[in-house]
Amino acid sequence: MEYIITFANTNNAIKAESCLLNNEIQVSVLPLPPSIKAGCGICLRLKEDDLRLATQLLESCGIKNNGIYFKKGRGREVSFQAFPEQ
């Protein structure tokens, strides 16, 4: 499953990318999907296997996310659903 993490501002998104890449978590910077109205306009995409460690690393780096979403569906039937707080 694919997850995206949103941020309140671009500065936090860039800091988060750096924090995760420095800790060998593979992330991609993407435009925020139009269906998600929360955030700064960009988000980070990561794999399910990396989600727990990524959230722990972001917390230890002092970077707060604006929300975590998981991708549902394929092709034109894609939607994103908020991931429950852990």
C-alpha positions in Angstrom: 0.0 0.0 0.0 1.2 3.5 -0.7 1.0 6.4 1.8 1.4 10.1 1.6 2.3 12.5 4.4 1.1 16.1 4.2 2.6 19.2 5.9 1.3 22.6 6.9 4.1 24.4 4.9 6.7 23.7 2.3 9.5 24.2 4.7 8.4 21.3 6.9 7.9 19.1 3.8 11.5 19.8 2.7 12.9 19.2 6.2 10.9 16.0 6.4 12.3 14.8 3.0 15.8 15.5 4.2 15.3 13.8 7.6 13.9 10.6 6.0 16.5 10.4 3.1 19.3 10.9 5.7 17.9 7.9 7.5 17.6 5.8 4.3 13.8 6.0 4.0 12.9 6.2 0.3 10.4 9.0 -0.3 9.2 11.0 -3.3 8.0 14.6 -3.3 4.7 15.0 -5.1 2.1 17.6 -5.7 -0.8 17.2 -3.2 -3.6 15.3 -4.8 -6.6 17.6 -5.5 -8.9 15.5 -3.3 -6.9 16.4 -0.2 -7.5 20.0 0.9 -5.1 20.0 3.9 -1.5 21.0 3.4 0.9 23.2 1.6 0.5 21.8 -1.9 3.2 19.1 -1.8 3.4 15.8 0.0 5.8 12.9 0.6 5.0 9.4 -0.8 6.4 6.4 0.9 5.8 2.6 1.2 3.8 0.9 3.9 6.8 -0.9 5.2 8.5 2.5 6.0 5.5 4.3 7.5 6.0 3.5 11.2 9.8 4.3 11.2 9.2 7.4 9.1 6.7 8.8 11.6 9.0 8.1 14.4 11.9 9.7 12.6 9.9 12.8 11.8 8.8 13.1 15.5 12.5 12.8 16.6 13.5 15.5 14.1 10.7 17.8 15.5 8.7 17.8 12.2 5.0 17.8 12.6 2.9 16.4 9.7 -0.5 17.7 8.7 -2.0 14.3 8.0 -1.3 10.8 6.7 -3.3 9.3 3.9 -3.4 6.0 2.1 -4.1 5.4 -1.5 -7.1 3.3 -2.6 -7.9 2.1 -6.0 -6.1 2.2 -9.4 -6.0 4.2 -12.5 -8.8 6.8 -12.6 -10.5 5.2 -9.6 -7.8 6.4 -7.1 -8.8 8.1 -3.9 -7.0 8.9 -0.7 -8.3 8.1 2.8 -7.1 9.6 6.1 -5.0 7.1 8.0 -6.1 6.8 11.6 -3.9 8.2 14.3 -1.5 5.7 15.8 
